[in-house]
Structures are given as structure tokens and as C-alpha cells.
Amino acid sequence: MSLEATVAVPFRQEGRDRLGDGEFVVALSLDRDWFSPDQAKRVVDVALGRGLLERDDGELVATFDPDGVDVPEEFSPDADVLREQSAFEKVLDRVTDAGVEKQAAVAGINELQRELGVTIEAAAVVYARREGVDVSGVAGAARNSVLEE
């Protein structure tokens, strides 16, 4: 929620659905004083990676409705918005979004990891697929995290 609210603010502030990178960074760093310019650029990278933003004709476009996000008046993002989700977290998010209880999903993934002798990321992908959850978009990230180890 924190990243989504952070990304929504510049669009709402400008009253537009498209912003240049510079406008977005200025809104988060100079206008709001939430981040340094470099950190604000990192927010862009993380939001692109999580699918909250996409690039279109050199501009940033939110993939969600910024006006539909609840942003409390005193909102201030925490440092976690600068952290990219691991492949495991991405798969787990997809599984819980599909209606599987988080605790049950984590227990099932851990059990698969022990049974199969694979990484947590690989076990998460197998679990998701067994639950009928499409993780094709994040399965590659899980594969890459396995290859990096």
C-alpha cells in the first residue's frame, strides 16, 4: 500500500495521468521532500518492476487509478518503498491475491521446498502453479534468482 500511495501522489498532485520522469522525481523529492532525487528515481525503478508504472512514449503512466488510492493527509512513505520485492514475495503476492490465505501458502511453499530440495523461489512457483495461479510474469524472476545463487 505504501508504494502504491507514494506513486499515486505525483499523479494526483499534477492532476494528470501521464508524467515525465523529471516531473515524477521532482514531485517526490523537491515538492514533497520525501526522498532525495536519486531515491525518487529508485522509486520509479521499483514501481516499474512491480507493475505499478509503465513507460509509454517516454512518459510514466500509472497502471492503476491514482485517484482510487486512499492517501491519508499525513501520509509519508517509509524506506521500504525503495526495496524491490524478491521473486518469492512476488509469487506469494500473486497466490494471496488469488484467494489463498498467506499463512497456508507460506506453509505449503515451505513444505514443497523441503520435499523437493529446491530454493524457496522455485517452491513458490511450483506451489502457485499447483493452486492454478498464473505466475508466468514472475516465474522468470524466480528462475533468475536461482541462477544468481
N, C-alpha and C positions, 0 to 999 in steps of 0.2 A: 504494500500500500504506500509506503513511504516513497519509493521510486516513482510510482505512478503519479502521486500527488506532486512530487518535485518536477516531473516532466510536464504535468498539466499547467502549472503556474505560468510559465512564459507564454503559452498559447492564450491563456485566459487574460493575462496582463495586456497582451498586444491585441486581443480581440480578433485573432486570425487563426486559420487552420494550417498555415504554412509559415515557416520561419527559416531564415538563413542561419547557418551555423553561428556566425558572429552575433546575430540578434539573440539567439538562444543563450549563448555563453554570457553576453552582457546582462541579460535578464537575471541569470543565476548568480553572477559574480558581482557586477557593479550595482545593479538595481536593488537586488535583494541582500547582497553581502553574505550569501550563504557559503560560497566557495571561492577559491582563487580561480583565475581564468583557466589554469591548467586542470584543476579539479573539475570545473564545469565542462571542459572538453571530455574528461573521463566519464562524466555523467552521460554525455552524448553517446560515447562508445558502449557503455553498459546498457543504456536504453535501446540502442540499435541491436545489441546482442540478445537482449531479452524480448525483442519484438515489439517494444512499445513505440519505437520510432522507425521510420524508414526514410530513405532518401528518394526524392523524386525531382528531377530537373534541377539538381544541385541544392534543393531545399529540404528541410526536415519536416516530416508530416507525421502527426500522431496517428497510431493505428487504433486508437480508442477515442472516445468522446471526452475531451478535456473538461467540458462543462458538466459532465456527468460524474466527475470525481469529487468526493467530499474533501475539501481542503479547509480545515479549521482556521479561523482567523489568526491564531497564534502559532500556526504550523511552522516548523523549522526542521529540515531533513537531518537525519543522523548520518554518521560516516558510513553506515552500511550501504548506502546507495552507491558508493564508489566501488563496491565489491561485486565482481561478476559472480553469477551463480555457477556452481560446479555442475558437471554433467549429471551427477546424481541428483542434485537439487532440482534441475530442470525436469528430469524424468519424474521425480516424486511429485512435483507440482502438477504435471500432466495427469498422473494417476489420481491425485486427490481432486483435481478439477473434474475428473470423470466420475466422482462419487465414492471412491474408496476412502475409508477412514485412514487418516495419516498413520496412526499407531499400528493398525493392521497391515498397512502397506510396508512400513519400515520393518516390522516383524517378519513378514513374508519375504522381503528382499534379503534380510539378514540370514534367514533360513536357506534361501537359494544360494547365497554366497558360500555358506558352509558346505552345502550339499555338492555344489558344482566346483568349488575351489577356484572361483573367479573373482575379479575385482568387484567392488560394490557397484560400480557403474554398469558393468556387464550384467550383474544380477538384477539391477533395477530395470534394465531394458527387457530382459527375459520375463521378469515379473509383469511389467506393463503389457507386453505382448500377450502373455497368458490371460491377462484380465481384459483383453480386447481393446486396449488403449493404443491409439496411434502415436508412436514416438519417433516416426521417421525423421522429423526435423531435428530431433535432439540425439538420436541414436549415433549419428556421426560424431557428435561432440563426445559421447561416451567412448566411442571407438578411439578417437584421438587421445583422450585422457589415458586410455590403456596403453597406447603406443608410446606415450611420453614417459611412462614409468619404467 
